[in-house]
């Protein structure tokens, strides 16, 4: 299955990178490596996660983040990568 990370989700990854990089040098790279690994796992496990609104929600393994995606024509489209500590209303609005 092919994975497509939409520009909005890429911006989320960039924001997360800089947040963690500002906490400690190298932590941003670890964040990206971890989240990208979670996203790559969707090649095998897409569709098994719970739904939030009309998107699947993958909970990241090492960081308090969620990856929101859909499956369309054998392509996994990643729409958002959000910090779980955000207001649920904000996350819901972000997905719309």
Helices and strands as residue ranges (DSSP letters): E 2-5, H 7-23, H 27-40, H 42-45, E 50-52, E 55-59, E 65-72, E 75-83, H 88-95
